[in-house]
Amino acid sequence: MSNHDEFNHLIGEVKMTSLKGKDILHGSQFSKRDVEGMVRIASDFEKELKKKDSLTLLKGKILATLFFEPSTRTRLSFETAMQRLGGGVISMASAEGSSAAKGETVGDTARTVSQYADVIVIRHPRIGSAEEAADAASIPVVNAGDGAGQHPTQALLDIYTIRKELGSLKNLVVSMVGDLKNGRTVHALVELLSLYQARLYFVSPGNLRMPEEITSRLKQKGIRIEETEDLERAASESALIYVTRIQKERFTDLTEYERVKGSYVINGEFLKKLKKKITILHPLPRVDEISSDVDTYPGAAYFRQVRNGVFVRMALLAMIFGKR
């Protein structure tokens, strides 16, 4: 059985679960059954959209996107997902254009928007802000990134992409590279990878290591992890490199940012040294950590990863509304 045949076989057998009415706040809230259910539904939607441009599954439902931090892929893919499902979208694209500029709390904003919409997707620079919104709202809230905290829907689309690209999540070895301290995408993704007992390399400068509370929790689960600054050695042992940018906006001392930026760069020369094919993911945007000469490399999956975000977020919205 080929890798991709195994993928199709697995999603065909999965038992469904329910996220109906639930808030989506962090990667650790998902069971393996949740993830497999999402993979099956996302795959179904991917196939359906090849036949027709949109569905009517969520006709009459309204999605509110509240983005207090910049976003391209997350906001647009959620809005695309809702519209592909037949629903509508209302959007707040910046704090400056809302009552937050007047001092309104996240909780009061969520209470207000609950009167207009059926689900909220929120991004905010403060850790814990999505939970604050969820506590106040009378409708489901989805965390689209709370500062350096969590980004659970990115982790779901990453898992979907890994399964599609590699065909399986069994015996997976992954190198996570870059700003692991502030990288909310990797904070969420390791929770899902731990469900599959993946072996993990954490590659970063010393001051941008994965938070100790995360590494401790992984070790308690029996996950094999190794922290290193040697990207070439870690990549040579891995099937997948998950690259993240050094997040300038998280630094209070810009001289420290200047010191560590460009610490790791994936380019054609680096890939030749590996002497094997490897899959490369990146949540984007990239700055200088992946050279454009990598874009045509067969294992460069980061733009395929972007497209998968629509299917996965369609699946998640359908599950929240109990429509699958």
VOBANU-7354 format. One record per residue (C-alpha): residue in one letter; x, y, z negated. Coordinates in Angstrom, 1 decimal. Example, Ala and Ser with C-alpha at 12.3 -4.5 7.8 and 13.67 -1.06 7.14 Angstrom:
VOBANU-7354
@marpa:A px:12.3 py:-4.5 pz:-7.8 .
@marpa:S px:13.7 py:-1.1 pz:-7.1 .
***
This chain:
VOBANU-7354
@marpa:M px:0.0 py:0.0 pz:0.0 .
@marpa:S px:1.5 py:3.4 pz:1.0 .
@marpa:N px:1.7 py:6.3 pz:-1.4 .
@marpa:H px:-1.2 py:8.1 pz:0.3 .
@marpa:D px:-3.3 py:4.9 pz:0.4 .
@marpa:E px:-2.8 py:4.6 pz:-3.3 .
@marpa:F px:-4.0 py:8.2 pz:-3.8 .
@marpa:N px:-7.2 py:7.4 pz:-1.9 .
@marpa:H px:-7.7 py:4.2 pz:-3.8 .
@marpa:L px:-7.3 py:5.9 pz:-7.2 .
@marpa:I px:-9.7 py:8.7 pz:-6.6 .
@marpa:G px:-12.2 py:6.2 pz:-5.3 .
@marpa:E px:-12.3 py:4.3 pz:-8.5 .
@marpa:V px:-12.2 py:7.0 pz:-11.1 .
@marpa:K px:-15.0 py:7.2 pz:-13.6 .
@marpa:M px:-16.6 py:10.6 pz:-13.8 .
@marpa:T px:-16.5 py:12.8 pz:-16.9 .
@marpa:S px:-18.3 py:16.0 pz:-17.8 .
@marpa:L px:-16.9 py:19.5 pz:-18.4 .
@marpa:K px:-20.5 py:20.9 pz:-18.2 .
@marpa:G px:-20.8 py:24.2 pz:-20.1 .
@marpa:K px:-17.3 py:24.0 pz:-21.5 .
@marpa:D px:-14.7 py:26.8 pz:-21.7 .
@marpa:I px:-11.4 py:26.1 pz:-19.9 .
@marpa:L px:-8.7 py:27.5 pz:-22.1 .
@marpa:H px:-5.5 py:25.4 pz:-22.3 .
@marpa:G px:-3.9 py:22.4 pz:-20.7 .
@marpa:S px:-4.1 py:20.2 pz:-23.8 .
@marpa:Q px:-7.9 py:20.1 pz:-23.7 .
@marpa:F px:-8.0 py:17.7 pz:-20.7 .
@marpa:S px:-8.1 py:14.0 pz:-21.0 .
@marpa:K px:-6.6 py:11.7 pz:-18.3 .
@marpa:R px:-10.2 py:11.0 pz:-17.3 .
@marpa:D px:-11.0 py:14.7 pz:-16.9 .
@marpa:V px:-8.0 py:15.1 pz:-14.6 .
@marpa:E px:-8.9 py:12.0 pz:-12.5 .
@marpa:G px:-12.4 py:13.2 pz:-12.2 .
@marpa:M px:-11.3 py:16.7 pz:-11.1 .
@marpa:V px:-8.9 py:15.1 pz:-8.5 .
@marpa:R px:-11.8 py:13.0 pz:-7.0 .
@marpa:I px:-14.1 py:16.0 pz:-6.8 .
@marpa:A px:-11.5 py:18.3 pz:-5.3 .
@marpa:S px:-10.7 py:15.7 pz:-2.7 .
@marpa:D px:-14.3 py:15.4 pz:-1.8 .
@marpa:F px:-14.6 py:19.2 pz:-1.4 .
@marpa:E px:-11.5 py:19.2 pz:0.8 .
@marpa:K px:-13.0 py:16.7 pz:3.1 .
@marpa:E px:-16.4 py:18.5 pz:3.1 .
@marpa:L px:-14.8 py:21.8 pz:4.1 .
@marpa:K px:-13.3 py:20.2 pz:7.2 .
@marpa:K px:-16.9 py:19.6 pz:8.4 .
@marpa:K px:-18.5 py:23.0 pz:7.4 .
@marpa:D px:-17.4 py:26.3 pz:6.1 .
@marpa:S px:-19.6 py:26.5 pz:3.0 .
@marpa:L px:-21.9 py:24.6 pz:0.8 .
@marpa:T px:-25.0 py:25.5 pz:-1.3 .
@marpa:L px:-24.2 py:23.7 pz:-4.5 .
@marpa:L px:-24.0 py:26.8 pz:-6.6 .
@marpa:K px:-26.5 py:29.0 pz:-4.8 .
@marpa:G px:-27.8 py:31.7 pz:-7.1 .
@marpa:K px:-24.9 py:31.4 pz:-9.6 .
@marpa:I px:-22.6 py:34.4 pz:-10.3 .
@marpa:L px:-18.9 py:34.2 pz:-11.1 .
@marpa:A px:-17.3 py:37.2 pz:-12.8 .
@marpa:T px:-13.5 py:37.7 pz:-12.4 .
@marpa:L px:-12.0 py:39.9 pz:-15.1 .
@marpa:F px:-8.3 py:40.6 pz:-14.3 .
@marpa:F px:-6.4 py:42.8 pz:-16.7 .
@marpa:E px:-3.2 py:41.7 pz:-15.1 .
@marpa:P px:-2.3 py:41.6 pz:-11.3 .
@marpa:S px:-3.2 py:38.5 pz:-9.4 .
@marpa:T px:-3.4 py:37.5 pz:-5.7 .
@marpa:R px:-3.8 py:33.7 pz:-5.6 .
@marpa:T px:-5.7 py:33.0 pz:-8.7 .
@marpa:R px:-8.3 py:35.7 pz:-8.3 .
@marpa:L px:-8.8 py:35.2 pz:-4.6 .
@marpa:S px:-8.9 py:31.4 pz:-4.8 .
@marpa:F px:-11.5 py:31.5 pz:-7.5 .
@marpa:E px:-13.6 py:34.0 pz:-5.6 .
@marpa:T px:-13.2 py:31.9 pz:-2.4 .
@marpa:A px:-14.1 py:28.8 pz:-4.3 .
@marpa:M px:-17.3 py:30.3 pz:-5.6 .
@marpa:Q px:-18.4 py:31.6 pz:-2.3 .
@marpa:R px:-17.6 py:28.3 pz:-0.5 .
@marpa:L px:-20.0 py:26.7 pz:-3.0 .
@marpa:G px:-22.7 py:29.2 pz:-2.1 .
@marpa:G px:-22.5 py:31.4 pz:-5.2 .
@marpa:G px:-21.8 py:35.1 pz:-5.6 .
@marpa:V px:-18.9 py:37.0 pz:-7.2 .
@marpa:I px:-18.6 py:40.2 pz:-9.2 .
@marpa:S px:-15.1 py:41.4 pz:-9.9 .
@marpa:M px:-13.0 py:43.7 pz:-12.1 .
@marpa:A px:-9.6 py:43.9 pz:-10.6 .
@marpa:S px:-7.8 py:46.1 pz:-13.2 .
@marpa:A px:-8.2 py:47.3 pz:-16.8 .
@marpa:E px:-8.0 py:50.9 pz:-15.5 .
@marpa:G px:-11.2 py:50.6 pz:-13.6 .
@marpa:S px:-13.2 py:49.2 pz:-16.5 .
@marpa:S px:-14.2 py:50.3 pz:-20.0 .
@marpa:A px:-11.1 py:48.6 pz:-21.4 .
@marpa:A px:-9.4 py:51.9 pz:-20.4 .
@marpa:K px:-11.8 py:53.6 pz:-23.0 .
@marpa:G px:-10.8 py:51.1 pz:-25.7 .
@marpa:E px:-13.4 py:48.4 pz:-25.3 .
@marpa:T px:-12.3 py:45.1 pz:-26.8 .
@marpa:V px:-12.0 py:41.9 pz:-24.8 .
@marpa:G px:-14.8 py:40.4 pz:-26.9 .
@marpa:D px:-17.2 py:43.3 pz:-26.1 .
@marpa:T px:-16.3 py:43.1 pz:-22.4 .
@marpa:A px:-17.1 py:39.4 pz:-22.4 .
@marpa:R px:-20.4 py:39.9 pz:-24.2 .
@marpa:T px:-21.4 py:42.5 pz:-21.7 .
@marpa:V px:-20.4 py:40.5 pz:-18.6 .
@marpa:S px:-22.3 py:37.5 pz:-20.0 .
@marpa:Q px:-25.5 py:39.5 pz:-19.2 .
@marpa:Y px:-24.6 py:39.7 pz:-15.5 .
@marpa:A px:-22.9 py:36.4 pz:-14.7 .
@marpa:D px:-23.0 py:32.6 pz:-15.2 .
@marpa:V px:-19.2 py:32.0 pz:-15.7 .
@marpa:I px:-16.2 py:34.3 pz:-16.5 .
@marpa:V px:-12.7 py:33.9 pz:-15.2 .
@marpa:I px:-10.3 py:36.1 pz:-17.2 .
@marpa:R px:-6.6 py:37.1 pz:-17.0 .
@marpa:H px:-5.1 py:39.2 pz:-19.7 .
@marpa:P px:-1.5 py:40.1 pz:-20.9 .
@marpa:R px:-2.1 py:39.0 pz:-24.5 .
@marpa:I px:-1.8 py:35.4 pz:-25.7 .
@marpa:G px:-5.1 py:34.3 pz:-27.2 .
@marpa:S px:-7.2 py:36.8 pz:-25.2 .
@marpa:A px:-9.1 py:34.1 pz:-23.3 .
@marpa:E px:-10.1 py:32.4 pz:-26.6 .
@marpa:E px:-11.3 py:35.8 pz:-27.9 .
@marpa:A px:-13.5 py:36.2 pz:-24.8 .
@marpa:A px:-14.8 py:32.6 pz:-25.1 .
@marpa:D px:-15.8 py:33.2 pz:-28.7 .
@marpa:A px:-17.8 py:36.3 pz:-27.8 .
@marpa:A px:-19.3 py:35.2 pz:-24.5 .
@marpa:S px:-22.6 py:33.3 pz:-24.1 .
@marpa:I px:-21.4 py:31.7 pz:-20.9 .
@marpa:P px:-18.3 py:29.5 pz:-20.1 .
@marpa:V px:-15.0 py:31.3 pz:-19.9 .
@marpa:V px:-12.0 py:30.1 pz:-17.8 .
@marpa:N px:-8.5 py:31.2 pz:-18.8 .
@marpa:A px:-6.7 py:32.4 pz:-15.7 .
@marpa:G px:-3.6 py:33.3 pz:-17.7 .
@marpa:D px:-3.2 py:34.9 pz:-21.2 .
@marpa:G px:0.2 py:36.5 pz:-21.1 .
@marpa:A px:2.9 py:34.0 pz:-21.8 .
@marpa:G px:0.4 py:31.5 pz:-23.1 .
@marpa:Q px:-1.5 py:29.1 pz:-20.8 .
@marpa:H px:-2.8 py:28.8 pz:-17.2 .
@marpa:P px:-4.8 py:25.6 pz:-17.2 .
@marpa:T px:-6.3 py:25.8 pz:-13.7 .
@marpa:Q px:-2.9 py:26.3 pz:-12.2 .
@marpa:A px:-1.9 py:23.1 pz:-13.9 .
@marpa:L px:-4.9 py:21.3 pz:-12.5 .
@marpa:L px:-4.0 py:22.4 pz:-8.9 .
@marpa:D px:-0.4 py:21.5 pz:-9.5 .
@marpa:I px:-1.4 py:18.0 pz:-10.5 .
@marpa:Y px:-3.6 py:17.7 pz:-7.5 .
@marpa:T px:-0.7 py:18.8 pz:-5.3 .
@marpa:I px:1.7 py:16.4 pz:-6.9 .
@marpa:R px:-0.7 py:13.5 pz:-6.3 .
@marpa:K px:-1.2 py:14.5 pz:-2.7 .
@marpa:E px:2.5 py:15.1 pz:-2.0 .
@marpa:L px:3.9 py:12.1 pz:-3.8 .
@marpa:G px:0.9 py:9.8 pz:-3.7 .
@marpa:S px:1.2 py:8.8 pz:-7.4 .
@marpa:L px:1.9 py:10.2 pz:-10.8 .
@marpa:K px:3.5 py:7.0 pz:-12.0 .
@marpa:N px:7.1 py:7.0 pz:-13.1 .
@marpa:L px:7.4 py:10.7 pz:-12.2 .
@marpa:V px:10.6 py:12.6 pz:-12.9 .
@marpa:V px:10.2 py:16.4 pz:-12.8 .
@marpa:S px:12.7 py:19.3 pz:-13.1 .
@marpa:M px:11.0 py:22.5 pz:-14.3 .
@marpa:V px:13.3 py:25.5 pz:-13.5 .
@marpa:G px:13.5 py:29.1 pz:-14.4 .
@marpa:D px:11.6 py:31.1 pz:-17.1 .
@marpa:L px:10.2 py:28.4 pz:-19.3 .
@marpa:K px:9.8 py:30.6 pz:-22.3 .
@marpa:N px:7.3 py:32.9 pz:-20.6 .
@marpa:G px:6.0 py:30.6 pz:-17.9 .
@marpa:R px:2.3 py:30.0 pz:-18.7 .
@marpa:T px:2.1 py:27.7 pz:-15.7 .
@marpa:V px:4.7 py:25.2 pz:-17.0 .
@marpa:H px:3.2 py:25.5 pz:-20.6 .
@marpa:A px:0.0 py:24.1 pz:-19.2 .
@marpa:L px:1.4 py:21.7 pz:-16.7 .
@marpa:V px:3.6 py:19.7 pz:-19.2 .
@marpa:E px:0.4 py:18.9 pz:-21.1 .
@marpa:L px:-1.1 py:17.2 pz:-18.0 .
@marpa:L px:2.2 py:15.5 pz:-17.1 .
@marpa:S px:2.4 py:14.1 pz:-20.6 .
@marpa:L px:-0.9 py:12.2 pz:-19.9 .
@marpa:Y px:1.2 py:10.2 pz:-17.3 .
@marpa:Q px:4.3 py:9.8 pz:-19.4 .
@marpa:A px:6.4 py:11.8 pz:-16.9 .
@marpa:R px:10.1 py:12.3 pz:-17.6 .
@marpa:L px:10.9 py:16.0 pz:-17.8 .
@marpa:Y px:14.1 py:18.1 pz:-17.3 .
@marpa:F px:13.8 py:21.7 pz:-18.5 .
@marpa:V px:16.3 py:23.8 pz:-16.7 .
@marpa:S px:16.7 py:27.4 pz:-17.8 .
@marpa:P px:19.1 py:30.0 pz:-19.2 .
@marpa:G px:19.6 py:29.6 pz:-22.9 .
@marpa:N px:17.3 py:32.5 pz:-23.8 .
@marpa:L px:14.4 py:31.3 pz:-21.6 .
@marpa:R px:14.1 py:27.8 pz:-22.9 .
@marpa:M px:10.7 py:26.0 pz:-23.3 .
@marpa:P px:9.2 py:27.1 pz:-26.6 .
@marpa:E px:10.1 py:24.7 pz:-29.4 .
@marpa:E px:6.5 py:24.0 pz:-30.4 .
@marpa:I px:5.9 py:22.6 pz:-26.9 .
@marpa:T px:9.0 py:20.5 pz:-26.8 .
@marpa:S px:8.3 py:19.2 pz:-30.3 .
@marpa:R px:4.8 py:18.2 pz:-29.4 .
@marpa:L px:6.0 py:16.4 pz:-26.2 .
@marpa:K px:8.6 py:14.5 pz:-28.2 .
@marpa:Q px:5.9 py:13.4 pz:-30.7 .
@marpa:K px:3.9 py:12.0 pz:-27.8 .
@marpa:G px:7.0 py:10.0 pz:-26.8 .
@marpa:I px:7.7 py:12.1 pz:-23.6 .
@marpa:R px:11.4 py:11.9 pz:-22.5 .
@marpa:I px:12.7 py:15.4 pz:-22.1 .
@marpa:E px:16.1 py:16.9 pz:-21.5 .
@marpa:E px:17.0 py:20.6 pz:-21.8 .
@marpa:T px:19.9 py:21.7 pz:-19.6 .
@marpa:E px:21.3 py:24.6 pz:-17.6 .
@marpa:D px:22.6 py:22.2 pz:-14.8 .
@marpa:L px:20.0 py:22.4 pz:-12.0 .
@marpa:E px:22.0 py:20.2 pz:-9.6 .
@marpa:R px:22.3 py:17.3 pz:-12.0 .
@marpa:A px:18.6 py:17.5 pz:-13.0 .
@marpa:A px:17.4 py:17.8 pz:-9.4 .
@marpa:S px:19.5 py:14.8 pz:-8.4 .
@marpa:E px:17.5 py:12.7 pz:-10.9 .
@marpa:S px:14.1 py:14.1 pz:-10.0 .
@marpa:A px:11.4 py:13.6 pz:-7.3 .
@marpa:L px:10.0 py:17.1 pz:-7.8 .
@marpa:I px:11.4 py:20.5 pz:-8.6 .
@marpa:Y px:8.9 py:23.0 pz:-10.1 .
@marpa:V px:10.4 py:26.4 pz:-9.7 .
@marpa:T px:9.3 py:29.6 pz:-11.6 .
@marpa:R px:10.4 py:33.2 pz:-11.3 .
@marpa:I px:12.2 py:35.1 pz:-14.1 .
@marpa:Q px:9.3 py:37.2 pz:-15.3 .
@marpa:K px:10.6 py:40.8 pz:-15.4 .
@marpa:E px:7.4 py:42.1 pz:-17.0 .
@marpa:R px:7.9 py:39.9 pz:-20.1 .
@marpa:F px:11.3 py:41.5 pz:-21.0 .
@marpa:T px:11.5 py:44.4 pz:-23.4 .
@marpa:D px:15.2 py:44.9 pz:-22.6 .
@marpa:L px:15.7 py:45.2 pz:-18.9 .
@marpa:T px:19.5 py:44.8 pz:-19.2 .
@marpa:E px:18.7 py:41.2 pz:-20.4 .
@marpa:Y px:16.6 py:40.7 pz:-17.4 .
@marpa:E px:19.3 py:41.9 pz:-15.1 .
@marpa:R px:21.7 py:39.4 pz:-16.8 .
@marpa:V px:19.5 py:36.3 pz:-16.1 .
@marpa:K px:17.7 py:37.1 pz:-12.9 .
@marpa:G px:18.9 py:34.9 pz:-10.0 .
@marpa:S px:20.2 py:32.3 pz:-12.5 .
@marpa:Y px:18.8 py:29.5 pz:-10.2 .
@marpa:V px:18.3 py:29.7 pz:-6.5 .
@marpa:I px:16.9 py:27.0 pz:-4.2 .
@marpa:N px:18.3 py:27.4 pz:-0.7 .
@marpa:G px:19.3 py:25.3 pz:2.3 .
@marpa:E px:22.8 py:24.8 pz:1.0 .
@marpa:F px:21.5 py:23.6 pz:-2.4 .
@marpa:L px:19.2 py:21.1 pz:-0.7 .
@marpa:K px:22.1 py:19.7 pz:1.4 .
@marpa:K px:24.0 py:18.9 pz:-1.8 .
@marpa:L px:21.1 py:16.8 pz:-3.1 .
@marpa:K px:21.5 py:14.4 pz:-0.2 .
@marpa:K px:17.8 py:13.3 pz:-0.6 .
@marpa:K px:14.4 py:14.6 pz:0.1 .
@marpa:I px:12.7 py:16.3 pz:-2.9 .
@marpa:T px:9.3 py:18.0 pz:-3.3 .
@marpa:I px:9.4 py:21.7 pz:-4.3 .
@marpa:L px:6.5 py:23.5 pz:-6.0 .
@marpa:H px:6.2 py:27.1 pz:-7.1 .
@marpa:P px:3.2 py:28.8 pz:-8.6 .
@marpa:L px:4.2 py:32.0 pz:-6.7 .
@marpa:P px:4.9 py:34.9 pz:-6.3 .
@marpa:R px:8.6 py:34.2 pz:-5.7 .
@marpa:V px:11.3 py:36.8 pz:-6.0 .
@marpa:D px:14.7 py:35.4 pz:-5.2 .
@marpa:E px:14.5 py:31.9 pz:-6.7 .
@marpa:I px:13.5 py:30.2 pz:-3.4 .
@marpa:S px:15.2 py:31.3 pz:-0.2 .
@marpa:S px:13.0 py:31.7 pz:2.9 .
@marpa:D px:15.2 py:29.2 pz:4.7 .
@marpa:V px:13.6 py:26.5 pz:2.5 .
@marpa:D px:10.1 py:27.2 pz:3.9 .
@marpa:T px:10.5 py:24.8 pz:6.8 .
@marpa:Y px:11.9 py:22.1 pz:4.6 .
@marpa:P px:9.5 py:19.1 pz:4.7 .
@marpa:G px:9.3 py:18.9 pz:0.9 .
@marpa:A px:8.5 py:22.6 pz:0.5 .
@marpa:A px:4.9 py:22.3 pz:-0.7 .
@marpa:Y px:4.3 py:25.7 pz:-2.3 .
@marpa:F px:2.0 py:27.1 pz:0.4 .
@marpa:R px:0.1 py:23.8 pz:0.6 .
@marpa:Q px:-0.1 py:24.2 pz:-3.2 .
@marpa:V px:-1.8 py:27.6 pz:-2.7 .
@marpa:R px:-4.4 py:26.1 pz:-0.4 .
@marpa:N px:-5.2 py:23.3 pz:-2.9 .
@marpa:G px:-6.2 py:25.9 pz:-5.4 .
@marpa:V px:-9.4 py:26.5 pz:-3.6 .
@marpa:F px:-10.4 py:22.8 pz:-3.7 .
@marpa:V px:-9.5 py:22.4 pz:-7.3 .
@marpa:R px:-11.3 py:25.5 pz:-8.4 .
@marpa:M px:-14.3 py:24.5 pz:-6.5 .
@marpa:A px:-14.2 py:21.2 pz:-8.4 .
@marpa:L px:-13.8 py:22.9 pz:-11.7 .
@marpa:L px:-16.7 py:25.3 pz:-11.1 .
@marpa:A px:-18.9 py:22.4 pz:-10.0 .
@marpa:M px:-18.0 py:20.4 pz:-13.1 .
@marpa:I px:-18.7 py:23.4 pz:-15.4 .
@marpa:F px:-22.1 py:23.8 pz:-13.9 .
@marpa:G px:-22.7 py:20.0 pz:-14.1 .
@marpa:K px:-23.2 py:19.7 pz:-10.3 .
@marpa:R px:-20.9 py:16.7 pz:-9.8 .
***
